[in-house]
Structure formats: structure tokens, C-alpha cells
């Protein structure tokens, strides 16, 4: 291996730019989470206490 070849391998490669703004990525993530999250379960109905007639004294 030559010195120039090993220097090229160890040099960091530039990352490609996606061209999508971070705002759009975050909005897409929020929209995907909203669509894929099931709605909350309905709250159970409360039973009203049974009203019994009191006997007259």
C-alpha cells in the first residue's frame, strides 16, 4: 500500500446533503406519529348510585 492510498482511506468522506429542511422532516415525523397512534380508549361509563326509597317512620 502506498502512503497516498492509506491517506485517502482514512480521510473522512463528506456526507451528502438531503435537501430537505429539518422543519419538514419534523413535521413528517409528527404526522406519521399522529396517523399511526391509535385513539385512546373511551372512558368507562360511571354507574349512578341506585336511589332507594326510604321507608317512612
Beta strands, then each sheet from edge to edge (+ up, - down):
end
